[in-house]
Amino acid sequence: MSQRNDNGWTPRTRLGRMVQDGDVTSMEQALNTGLPLKEPELVDQLLPGLDDEVLDINMVQRMTDSGRRVKFRCVVAIGNRDGYLGYAEARDDQVGSAIQKAIDVAKLNIISVDRGSGSWEDSAGGVNSLTRKAEGKAGSVTVEIMPAPQGLGLAAAETVRNILELAGVQDAWTRSNGNTRTTVNLAKATYNALKNASQSRTPRRAAAKQREAEVDE
């Protein structure tokens, strides 16, 4: 079998070869294998047409022996608005390069969001909100996301709302503490909250990852 697909992608990892050979045909299957995502092209195959949102761009400076170096730090979230979300930060000398680098890294951080209808005011079986309360922390910022009934919308700050929309969450209560003006920490805390909820939902995946790490060692 050819080692290239129509887009000229040559897989370099076991999971990549499984995707190209047709053994893995969905992102859910890819995540359930427990194998790490190491190729952005793999995500492009399984989740085409991902939306991305640049949440923050900052200029950062560092003094070196050769003088002051200036780079741009970009914070990006991506998602298909239907249960999958990625997040990343990246730095580069140019803004455009920093954004593209962050998008590629965010693809490697894709998670499956534990959506449902966890509010007592809602009927069972929906995927408009979360199944349970989720909490995440980054720096001094803590974000709590709580299930809400259908039709409420997103009661959240702009950064948190943008991430939830990319994840496909339509209704939720949110609460944040700490220095929430720091966009990078607020965004990362939101992502961590959804990631924590996802990991608690799929303990088998965590066990598979641990087995894979043991095999590698």
Backbone torsions as a table, in degrees:
resi	resn	phi	psi	omega
1	MET	NA	141.3	179.5
2	SER	-63.8	144.1	179.2
3	GLN	-91.7	15.5	178.3
4	ARG	-130.4	143.6	173.9
5	ASN	-98.1	-172.5	-175.4
6	ASP	-64.7	-21.5	-179.0
7	ASN	-92.8	5.7	178.8
8	GLY	76.3	20.3	-178.9
9	TRP	-86.8	127.9	176.3
10	THR	-107.1	107.6	-178.9
11	PRO	-60.9	141.3	180.0
12	ARG	-117.2	-4.5	-177.9
13	THR	-124.9	165.5	179.0
14	ARG	-60.2	-45.0	-179.8
15	LEU	-64.8	-39.0	177.8
16	GLY	-60.3	-41.9	178.7
17	ARG	-67.4	-35.3	177.3
18	MET	-64.2	-38.2	178.0
19	VAL	-67.3	-45.2	-177.9
20	GLN	-68.6	-32.8	179.3
21	ASP	-78.6	-8.5	179.3
22	GLY	88.5	6.3	177.9
23	ASP	-74.7	-26.9	175.7
24	VAL	-122.2	120.9	-173.5
25	THR	-119.5	0.1	179.3
26	SER	-143.8	158.8	178.2
27	MET	-65.5	-33.3	177.7
28	GLU	-60.8	-43.8	177.4
29	GLN	-64.6	-40.5	-179.3
30	ALA	-61.5	-44.3	179.9
31	LEU	-68.2	-34.9	-178.1
32	ASN	-73.3	-16.8	176.2
33	THR	-67.4	-23.8	-176.4
34	GLY	81.0	-2.5	179.0
35	LEU	-80.0	142.5	-177.8
36	PRO	-70.6	146.8	173.3
37	LEU	-84.7	115.4	-177.5
38	LYS	-123.4	-0.1	-177.8
39	GLU	-130.6	116.7	177.9
40	PRO	-58.6	-31.8	-179.2
41	GLU	-63.6	-30.1	177.1
42	LEU	-61.5	-43.8	179.3
43	VAL	-67.0	-37.2	177.8
44	ASP	-60.9	-34.1	179.6
45	GLN	-69.9	-41.3	-173.5
46	LEU	-89.1	-28.2	-179.6
47	LEU	-131.0	71.9	179.8
48	PRO	-69.6	150.2	175.4
49	GLY	74.9	32.8	176.8
50	LEU	-65.5	140.0	173.4
51	ASP	-88.3	147.8	177.2
52	ASP	-129.0	152.7	-178.8
53	GLU	-136.8	120.2	175.3
54	VAL	-82.0	113.1	-174.4
55	LEU	-88.2	-29.0	-176.8
56	ASP	-164.5	141.5	172.9
57	ILE	-132.6	125.2	179.9
58	ASN	-131.7	146.5	174.0
59	MET	-91.6	127.6	-179.5
60	VAL	-118.5	143.5	-178.1
61	GLN	-122.9	146.4	178.2
62	ARG	-142.3	134.7	178.7
63	MET	-87.6	129.5	177.0
64	THR	-124.8	178.5	178.6
65	ASP	-62.8	-29.4	-178.7
66	SER	-89.4	-0.5	179.5
67	GLY	124.6	-164.7	-177.2
68	ARG	-84.8	129.1	178.1
69	ARG	-109.9	134.2	-177.8
70	VAL	-114.9	129.9	175.0
71	LYS	-134.4	165.9	178.5
72	PHE	-111.8	128.8	176.2
73	ARG	-100.7	126.6	-177.0
74	CYS	-118.6	135.6	177.0
75	VAL	-113.8	123.7	-173.0
76	VAL	-131.9	142.8	169.7
77	ALA	-122.7	142.2	177.0
78	ILE	-128.9	157.4	178.1
79	GLY	-174.1	164.0	177.6
80	ASN	-101.5	6.9	-178.8
81	ARG	59.4	24.5	-179.1
82	ASP	-149.4	41.7	172.1
83	GLY	106.8	-1.0	179.6
84	TYR	-127.0	137.0	-173.4
85	LEU	-143.3	142.6	174.1
86	GLY	-134.7	156.0	-178.1
87	TYR	-147.4	145.2	177.0
88	ALA	-164.7	159.3	170.8
89	GLU	-121.4	147.4	178.5
90	ALA	-152.0	156.1	178.9
91	ARG	-126.6	145.6	175.7
92	ASP	-161.1	167.1	-179.4
93	ASP	-69.3	-28.3	-179.0
94	GLN	-115.3	147.0	-178.2
95	VAL	-62.1	-48.0	-178.3
96	GLY	-59.9	-41.4	179.0
97	SER	-66.7	-37.4	178.4
98	ALA	-64.8	-40.5	179.2
99	ILE	-64.3	-46.9	-178.5
100	GLN	-65.1	-38.4	178.2
101	LYS	-63.7	-41.4	179.7
102	ALA	-65.8	-38.7	178.4
103	ILE	-62.5	-44.0	179.9
104	ASP	-63.5	-41.2	179.1
105	VAL	-69.2	-36.8	179.0
106	ALA	-61.4	-33.7	177.9
107	LYS	-63.5	-31.8	179.4
108	LEU	-78.9	-13.1	179.1
109	ASN	-104.5	21.1	-178.8
110	ILE	-61.5	135.8	174.4
111	ILE	-128.1	158.2	172.9
112	SER	-94.5	120.9	-175.2
113	VAL	-83.1	132.0	-176.7
114	ASP	-79.3	78.7	-178.3
115	ARG	-86.0	153.8	178.2
116	GLY	-178.8	-159.8	177.6
117	SER	-127.6	73.6	-172.9
118	GLY	-83.6	-3.1	-179.8
119	SER	-77.4	139.2	178.2
120	TRP	-66.1	-17.5	179.3
121	GLU	-85.5	-5.9	-174.5
122	ASP	-106.4	159.5	174.3
123	SER	-84.1	150.7	-177.0
124	ALA	-72.2	154.6	173.4
125	GLY	102.4	-8.1	-178.8
126	GLY	-85.4	169.9	176.6
127	VAL	-129.1	27.7	-176.2
128	ASN	-80.3	-19.7	-175.6
129	SER	-135.4	-147.5	175.9
130	LEU	-108.2	162.4	178.8
131	THR	-80.9	-25.7	-178.6
132	ARG	-155.2	171.5	178.2
133	LYS	-66.7	139.3	178.7
134	ALA	-121.7	142.7	-179.6
135	GLU	-136.4	137.0	178.8
136	GLY	-140.6	156.8	-177.1
137	LYS	-136.7	143.5	173.5
138	ALA	-151.0	119.9	-175.7
139	GLY	61.5	-127.8	179.9
140	SER	-91.3	-1.6	-173.0
141	VAL	-97.4	132.3	173.1
142	THR	-120.8	132.2	-180.0
143	VAL	-121.6	130.4	173.9
144	GLU	-113.7	133.5	177.7
145	ILE	-120.4	123.1	-175.1
146	MET	-118.8	141.0	179.2
147	PRO	-57.9	143.6	179.4
148	ALA	-134.4	155.2	-179.3
149	PRO	-69.8	156.0	-178.9
150	GLN	-61.6	134.5	179.6
151	GLY	100.3	-14.1	179.7
152	LEU	-68.4	-38.9	-173.9
153	GLY	90.9	-164.3	-177.9
154	LEU	-107.4	107.7	176.6
155	ALA	-87.7	84.3	-171.5
156	ALA	-154.8	160.7	173.0
157	ALA	-66.9	163.9	-173.4
158	GLU	-58.4	-45.5	-178.8
159	THR	-62.8	-46.1	179.5
160	VAL	-64.1	-41.4	-179.5
161	ARG	-63.1	-42.1	179.5
162	ASN	-60.0	-42.1	-179.6
163	ILE	-68.0	-43.1	179.7
164	LEU	-64.0	-37.9	177.8
165	GLU	-64.0	-41.3	177.8
166	LEU	-64.0	-30.3	179.8
167	ALA	-80.6	-12.5	-179.0
168	GLY	90.0	13.8	176.4
169	VAL	-87.0	122.6	-174.5
170	GLN	-100.1	-28.8	-175.6
171	ASP	-134.2	126.8	179.1
172	ALA	-168.1	145.2	166.2
173	TRP	-91.8	144.0	176.2
174	THR	-135.2	154.9	176.6
175	ARG	-145.5	136.1	-179.0
176	SER	-132.7	147.0	177.9
177	ASN	-132.3	155.8	179.2
178	GLY	102.8	-163.2	-178.8
179	ASN	-82.3	78.1	-174.1
180	THR	-72.9	-7.9	175.0
181	ARG	-71.8	-16.7	176.4
182	THR	-80.5	99.0	-172.6
183	THR	-58.4	-40.4	-176.4
184	VAL	-62.9	-41.3	179.2
185	ASN	-71.9	-37.2	178.5
186	LEU	-64.4	-43.7	179.9
187	ALA	-66.3	-44.6	-178.0
188	LYS	-67.2	-37.1	178.0
189	ALA	-64.2	-37.7	177.5
190	THR	-65.3	-45.8	177.5
191	TYR	-61.4	-43.5	-179.8
192	ASN	-63.3	-34.8	177.9
193	ALA	-62.5	-46.6	179.5
194	LEU	-68.0	-35.3	178.2
195	LYS	-66.7	-42.9	178.7
196	ASN	-60.8	-42.6	179.1
197	ALA	-64.4	-38.2	180.0
198	SER	-66.8	-41.5	-178.8
199	GLN	-69.1	-34.3	178.5
200	SER	-71.4	-22.4	179.2
201	ARG	-80.1	-27.0	-173.4
202	THR	-125.9	69.6	179.8
203	PRO	-62.0	-27.9	179.6
204	ARG	-63.4	-35.3	179.5
205	ARG	-66.3	-41.1	178.0
206	ALA	-63.4	-40.1	178.6
207	ALA	-64.9	-39.0	178.6
208	ALA	-64.0	-40.0	177.7
209	LYS	-63.0	-39.5	-179.6
210	GLN	-65.9	-40.7	177.8
211	ARG	-62.6	-41.0	179.7
212	GLU	-63.4	-40.5	179.2
213	ALA	-63.8	-39.2	179.0
214	GLU	-64.8	-38.7	178.5
215	VAL	-65.1	-41.7	-180.0
216	ASP	-62.5	-38.0	-179.3
217	GLU	-70.1	NA	NA
